[in-house]
Amino acid sequence: MSGLLRNKGIGNWELEIGNWELGIGNWELGIGNWELGIGNGFLFGCS
């Protein structure tokens, strides 16, 4: 889903660029199929 805007349903949009994600309002670091939500402290996988 590279280059798509997604709404996570938690009040913020994020721009997915390859395996990386930029979360506006709370930052997320995409590592492979995983993303680490630093702002909200959640670790979850997208597969």
C-alpha positions in Angstrom: 0.0 0.0 0.0 2.9 2.3 -0.7 2.0 6.0 -1.1 -1.5 5.6 0.3 -3.1 7.7 3.1 -4.8 5.6 5.7 -7.0 6.5 8.7 -6.1 4.3 11.6 -9.3 5.3 13.4 -7.5 6.9 16.3 -7.8 10.5 15.1 -4.7 10.7 13.0 -3.8 10.1 9.4 -0.5 8.6 8.3 1.3 8.6 5.0 2.7 5.2 4.2 5.9 5.4 2.2 7.3 1.9 1.3 7.9 0.2 4.6 8.0 3.6 6.4 5.1 5.5 7.9 4.9 9.1 9.0 2.1 9.5 11.5 0.9 13.1 11.9 0.0 13.7 15.5 1.7 10.6 16.7 4.9 9.3 15.0 5.2 5.7 13.7 8.2 3.9 12.5 7.5 1.2 10.0 10.0 -1.7 10.0 9.1 -4.3 7.4 5.6 -5.3 8.1 5.8 -3.9 11.7 5.2 -0.5 12.9 6.1 1.0 16.3 3.7 3.7 17.6 6.0 5.8 19.8 3.5 8.5 20.6 0.8 6.1 21.8 3.2 3.4 23.0 1.7 0.6 21.0 3.5 -2.1 19.1 1.5 -3.9 16.5 2.1 -5.8 13.2 0.6 -5.3 9.8 0.7 -8.5 7.8 
